[in-house]
């Protein structure tokens, strides 16, 4: 059930320690907000000098209040924070909000102080938000303990940045979005992002959870909480650079950045990952349209009253991951019954000026598109809204199309404006009859006609890319089923032998197939190995990083003489302590893949699959997922690669056994997930042929 945060969001009483009349102090802002609902619960102001604060008598200490206080906000200089926490616990506080800064963010000494405070709070059975936070608010319980007001609504905002929270609030207002709760995360010394996501998931008044986080703490736990929330979670985060990959010792590590890890976790947990505050509000506005407007597929009809808008919108939709297929013959026939001859009905669907002759053609067309079985969602773009906004000014239309109605002038404009608003109401009726995602981009998003649509829950945007992103958020992300996170296996006995053959043995015990091989240290061992299995042979220098780059791999050695010659040449050049003699795999019709796992400090084991071999880092055609990766999910990742056509067979080549490769991926990623001491585990290449898959090389790096 998660932690009980009732005392934090709906306390019976509140005290603000450090309340002040000085507007420059944060204790003034919090105290001012706390007094907005004096009838809901007792609110006590504490200032060590006593006197009055904001016209109310201030207690000189918590003890001087003379009664228990359930929630205490502490906004005092750093030197007095620990004593204030002790006073709060002594007066019975079950929740503390620490505004005071100067702890973990200030260095090791501050971290030690912070940990000691958190330990005391937990030992007393209380909870602590912060320190170094900007307060909390809950509009549903009239709890206002932050410096800013948040318009009421259904979004719970959990943020590590006060300024970003303010920007999100400003951006949300035009979309009619408001907030159920706001929590400034601070240093998460006790109450964590995970605790808050779990609690907001249980909060009935919260319909969506918006998160800005730089520090996930336990990222895997965050992903689990988000996946189990049962309501949308939208994440904005920072630090998506590649610096963390620079010190990696394998291809897997070098290809895995922080951004890849976060994106994989979000994909697997069903979290909407966004990159800017604007995109976050766009996605939240789309999700606010309600659960009944989720698409079951990605087939999108683009509907416009101008060719330029239609072409741009179609590109934007595809960039957002949607499909814009040509409509079938039946759908086109149905559209022909409501449009005129010059209208385009293929997709994009273009009125070509008909809207100026008959504004209801907007509604008729939307109705046909919503009713079409081959359409999952509709993106309407262009001038709609302009007639009512400008008193009936005419749109661009298609070249050669009529440019005005029969009436013309101001009166004609009035007729167009009224007709457009009737069309808006008719669109709402069609949407109720055939509920599918409908998003509108308009040059006049605040016009009366667009406000009719927005009032009915249709997201309306000024920018085409925003409309496309919103529609993508309203579309099912995985046709195969709901998102889910793989459970970590029980830890296995630690890997002791990290040499090439030790790693092979570990993977072989898990069912990963390899060609026959033997480790040798001299020519006698080499000849003995050659007698164990027939050629052609492969010779590899061991304990050499990136063997191929160093010239430490010799392929297609036909017999013992060629093997012996290759060993002498390679040993003279590299002087490796040992070598591996292996049977040469049949590469005919094969594709080389890579499968690896990198252990992230926040999200745990993260898998990488993609096109492998010596060009792995050059081609960078890879996909990521949290490990372990079930075979079904592994097959999805492989079929989603840019070069997936190679797996299906091209230019007369047969298709390869993707299912066999997926089974190996499951085994490799399960082994890595069961060994927390392994920082990087990699099979590269994994040869997949029409008749199965074979691991040709492997390596492991310990933490």
C-alpha positions, 0 to 999 in steps of 0.5 A, spaced: 500 500 500 505 504 500 507 509 506 501 513 509 502 520 507 495 523 510 498 527 515 502 530 509 496 532 505 490 532 510 493 534 517 489 536 522 493 542 524 499 546 521 505 550 524 509 554 520 516 555 524 520 561 521 514 565 519 515 572 518 513 579 516 519 580 511 517 579 504 524 577 502 523 571 507 520 564 505 517 564 511 513 570 509 510 567 503 509 560 506 505 563 512 501 567 507 499 561 503 497 557 509 492 562 512 488 562 506 484 557 509 484 558 516 477 555 517 479 548 515 484 547 520 488 550 526 494 554 523 500 556 528 505 561 526 512 560 530 517 566 530 522 566 536 521 573 537 514 572 538 510 578 537 505 578 531 506 576 524 501 577 518 497 580 524 496 574 528 500 573 534 506 568 533 508 563 538 515 563 540 516 556 539 512 550 538 512 548 545 509 554 546 503 553 542 500 548 548 497 543 543 500 538 538 501 540 531 500 534 526 504 538 520 510 542 521 513 547 516 520 549 517 523 555 514 529 557 519 537 558 518 541 552 517 544 552 524 537 551 527 534 546 523 535 540 527 533 543 533 526 545 530 525 538 527 526 535 534 521 540 537 516 538 532 517 531 533 516 533 541 510 536 539 507 530 536 508 532 529 507 526 524 509 530 518 515 535 517 516 540 510 523 542 510 524 548 507 531 550 509 537 548 505 544 547 506 544 539 506 546 534 501 547 539 496 552 542 500 557 536 500 559 530 505 558 534 511 551 536 509 549 529 507 551 526 514 547 531 517 541 530 513 541 522 514 541 523 521 535 528 521 531 523 516 533 517 521 530 521 527 524 522 523 523 515 521 524 513 528 519 517 531 514 514 526 513 521 522 515 523 515 519 528 512 519 532 505 525 535 503 530 539 506 531 544 501 524 544 498 519 549 496 513 546 500 507 543 498 500 544 496 493 540 496 487 543 493 483 538 495 484 539 502 485 546 502 492 545 504 497 551 502 504 551 504 508 553 498 509 560 495 505 560 489 498 558 488 496 553 484 489 553 480 485 547 482 484 541 477 486 534 476 494 534 475 499 532 481 505 536 480 512 533 483 518 537 481 525 538 483 525 545 480 520 551 483 521 555 477 519 549 472 513 548 477 511 556 476 512 555 468 508 549 468 502 552 472 503 558 467 503 554 461 497 549 463 492 555 464 490 556 457 489 549 456 484 549 462 489 544 466 489 545 474 493 541 479 490 537 485 497 537 488 504 540 488 510 537 492 517 540 491 521 534 492 527 537 495 533 532 497 528 526 498 531 525 505 525 521 507 519 522 502 521 520 495 519 521 489 516 513 489 512 514 495 509 520 492 507 517 485 504 511 489 500 516 494 498 520 488 496 514 484 491 512 490 489 519 490 482 520 487 482 527 485 488 526 481 487 524 474 494 525 472 501 525 475 506 530 472 514 529 474 520 533 473 526 530 476 533 530 476 534 525 481 530 519 481 533 515 487 531 508 486 529 509 478 527 502 478 522 503 483 520 509 480 518 505 474 515 500 478 510 505 481 509 509 475 507 502 471 502 500 477 499 507 478 493 506 473 493 513 471 498 517 466 505 519 469 508 524 465 516 525 466 520 531 464 528 530 466 534 533 465 541 530 464 540 526 457 547 527 455 552 522 453 558 523 458 557 517 462 558 513 456 565 515 455 569 511 460 565 504 458 569 498 456 564 495 452 560 496 446 554 496 450 557 501 455 559 506 450 552 505 446 548 506 452 547 514 455 543 516 461 537 518 455 537 511 453 536 508 460 531 513 462 527 512 455 527 505 456 524 505 463 519 510 461 517 505 455 517 499 459 513 503 464 508 506 460 510 513 462 510 519 457 517 522 457 517 529 454 523 534 453 520 541 455 515 544 459 511 546 453 511 538 451 509 536 458 503 541 458 501 539 451 501 531 453 497 533 459 492 537 455 491 531 451 491 526 457 485 530 460 481 529 454 479 522 458 480 515 458 475 514 453 479 517 447 484 513 447 486 510 440 487 502 439 492 503 433 496 509 430 492 510 423 491 517 423 487 521 418 489 528 417 484 533 415 485 540 412 482 546 409 489 547 405 494 543 402 500 546 406 497 545 412 495 538 411 502 536 408 506 539 414 501 536 419 502 529 415 509 530 416 508 532 424 504 526 425 509 521 422 515 524 426 510 523 432 510 516 431 503 516 428 501 512 421 498 516 415 496 511 410 492 512 404 484 511 405 481 505 402 476 505 397 470 505 401 472 511 406 474 515 400 467 513 396 464 516 403 468 522 403 466 523 396 458 524 398 460 530 403 465 533 399 465 537 392 469 534 386 476 538 387 477 536 394 482 531 396 480 524 399 486 520 399 489 522 406 490 528 407 483 529 406 483 537 403 476 541 403 480 545 397 475 551 399 469 548 400 469 550 408 467 557 405 461 555 401 459 550 406 462 551 413 458 544 415 463 540 411 468 541 416 463 537 421 461 532 415 468 530 413 470 529 421 463 525 422 465 520 416 473 520 418 471 518 425 466 513 423 471 509 418 473 503 421 480 504 418 481 510 422 484 510 429 484 518 430 483 524 426 488 530 426 484 537 423 489 542 421 488 549 418 484 555 418 478 552 422 476 557 427 478 563 423 471 565 420 468 566 427 475 569 430 475 574 424 468 576 423 468 571 417 474 573 413 476 568 408 481 562 409 486 560 404 483 554 400 486 551 394 489 555 388 483 556 384 478 555 389 472 560 390 475 565 395 468 568 398 461 566 399 455 568 395 453 574 400 460 577 401 462 583 406 461 583 413 454 580 412 457 574 409 462 574 414 457 573 419 454 568 416 460 564 415 462 565 423 455 562 425 456 556 420 463 555 423 460 555 430 454 550 428 460 546 425 463 546 431 457 543 435 456 538 430 463 535 430 462 535 438 455 531 436 459 526 431 465 525 436 460 523 442 457 518 437 463 515 434 469 516 440 476 516 437 481 521 439 480 528 435 486 533 436 485 540 432 490 545 430 488 552 428 491 558 426 485 561 431 485 557 437 482 562 442 476 563 437 469 561 439 468 555 434 475 552 437 472 554 444 466 550 443 471 544 441 475 545 447 469 545 452 467 538 449 474 536 451 477 536 444 485 538 445 486 545 441 493 547 439 496 553 435 502 549 433 502 543 428 507 539 432 503 540 438 497 537 435 501 531 433 504 530 439 498 530 443 495 525 438 501 521 439 499 521 447 492 519 446 494 513 442 496 506 444 503 505 445 503 498 445 498 493 441 501 487 444 498 489 451 499 494 457 506 496 459 510 492 464 516 491 468 520 485 468 521 482 475 529 482 477 531 474 478 534 472 485 541 474 485 546 468 483 552 466 486 557 471 484 561 471 477 569 469 479 572 468 473 571 474 468 575 471 463 573 469 456 572 462 457 569 463 464 564 468 461 562 463 456 561 458 461 556 462 465 552 463 459 553 456 456 550 454 463 544 458 461 542 455 455 546 460 450 549 456 444 556 457 442 561 454 437 566 448 440 572 452 443 578 451 447 583 456 451 590 454 450 597 457 452 602 454 447 602 450 441 601 444 444 595 446 446 593 449 440 594 442 436 590 438 441 584 443 440 585 442 433 584 435 434 578 435 438 574 439 432 574 440 425 576 446 421 575 451 419 578 454 425 578 461 429 583 464 433 582 469 438 587 473 442 584 473 450 585 479 455 585 484 449 580 489 449 576 490 442 580 484 439 578 485 432 581 492 432 587 490 435 588 484 430 587 479 435 582 475 431 583 470 425 578 467 421 577 461 416 583 458 418 582 452 414 587 447 417 592 445 423 598 448 419 594 455 417 592 455 425 599 454 427 601 460 422 596 464 425 598 463 432 605 464 431 604 471 427 599 473 432 603 471 438 609 475 436 605 481 435 601 481 441 604 477 446 597 475 449 597 470 455 592 465 452 588 464 446 582 461 444 581 456 438 574 455 436 570 452 430 568 457 425 561 458 424 557 458 418 556 465 416 552 463 410 545 468 410 547 470 417 546 477 420 550 479 426 547 482 432 549 485 439 546 483 446 548 486 452 546 489 459 549 495 462 548 496 470 545 503 471 546 506 478 539 508 478 535 503 474 539 497 475 540 492 469 538 495 462 539 491 456 541 493 449 540 489 442 541 491 435 545 490 429 552 487 431 559 486 429 565 490 428 561 496 426 556 496 432 558 503 434 558 506 427 551 504 425 548 505 432 542 501 430 540 499 437 534 499 442 534 499 449 529 495 455 530 494 462 533 487 463 531 481 463 528 482 457 522 476 455 523 473 448 516 476 446 519 483 448 526 482 445 523 480 438 519 486 438 525 490 439 529 487 434 523 488 429 523 495 431 530 496 428 532 501 422 535 495 419 529 490 421 528 488 413 535 485 413 532 480 418 526 479 414 530 477 408 532 482 402 535 481 395 533 474 395 536 472 402 532 468 406 529 471 413 533 469 419 530 466 425 528 472 429 525 467 435 531 464 436 535 470 437 530 473 442 530 466 446 538 468 446 537 475 448 532 473 454 537 468 457 543 473 456 539 479 459 536 474 465 544 472 467 546 479 467 540 481 471 541 475 476 549 478 477 549 485 480 556 484 481 556 485 473 557 492 470 557 490 463 555 483 460 555 483 452 555 477 446 557 480 440 556 478 435 550 474 436 550 470 429 542 469 427 541 464 421 535 462 418 536 455 422 538 458 429 542 463 433 549 462 435 553 466 440 560 468 437 564 472 442 562 474 450 565 479 455 563 481 462 566 487 466 565 487 474 563 493 478 
